[in-house]
Amino acid sequence: MRGISTPAIAVARKAGIEFSVQSYEVAGEHGPEGWGVEAARALGLDPARVFKTLIVLLDDGRLAVTIIPVAARLRPKSAAAAFGAREAHLAAAHDAERATGYVLGGISPLGQRRKLSAALDASAFDFPTIHVSAGQRGLQIELSPHDLARLISATTTSLTS
């Protein structure tokens, strides 16, 4: 997709990795399942290959990035363990947006305003490529999970229940 650029796309370009960008029409605010499930449905993708970026607040006050399949639920204890914390819960929307520079529904794990520790759900490696937000609602980037993990220095673990 020529002409479209976000900080996430710029990171992928600069890294010289293979990736593609897909756009879709955003239907209202989002469906009851959330932005990610809407993206998977709109693009005709298996929801297991579409990953959402969730910002968590750890018990020591740090924010961290978790990337999990859109249809899955984050397991807070697993998220906390991935970052060496005792507890984790979803960060407040304004804190997530301020730290990443993106709005909810468009938070990408790539090109965030602040470098946060990251954990990628191990299921990502079941596929040659996965889809994550490209940094705005209605825009997804497809890339290798290996490239994603390397670009954001992510640990890999099971994060879902």
Secondary structure, 3 states (H helix, E strand, C coil): CCCCCCHHHHHHHHHCCCEEEEECCCCCCCCCCCHHHHHHHHHCCCHHHEEEEEEEEECCCCEEEEEEECCCCECHHHHHHHCCCCCEEECCHHHHHHHHCCCCCCCCCCCCCCCCEEEEEHHHHHCCCEEEECCCCCEEEEECHHHHHHHCCCEEECCEC
